[in-house]
Amino acid sequence: MKRGYTFLLVFGLSILAGCATDTGRENEAQRMFLTGRDLEEAFESLPRAIARYAEIAEKYADTETGKRAGERYQKLLKAQQLLSRRGATS
């Protein structure tokens, strides 16, 4: 009986440890995402923002923020392409 309780305790703690790790990865991804947002503020740093979102999307693909970063990366890449075409024709 004591063995069963020990197993349940170890099993429960391992689940909690896994959840804490996921939360930690999500928090880290969110911090990196915010730095990307800061880089977006200035047009000159747009390439750096795009690179940052690509990094986050790749490194944290298993998190919600990683998925958001991937979406943001795609949008900014398209915007950059449009802006560069406009600049070439202006």
JOTA-V222758 format. One line per field, one symbol per residue. ss: DSSP state (A for helix, B for strand, O for the rest). A space follows every 10 residues. Layout:
ss: ???
//
This chain:
ss: OAAAAAAAAA AAAAAAAAAA AAAAAAAAAA AAAAAAAAAA OOAAAAAAAA AAAAAAAAAO OOOAAAAAAA AAAAAAAAAA AAAAAAAAAO
//
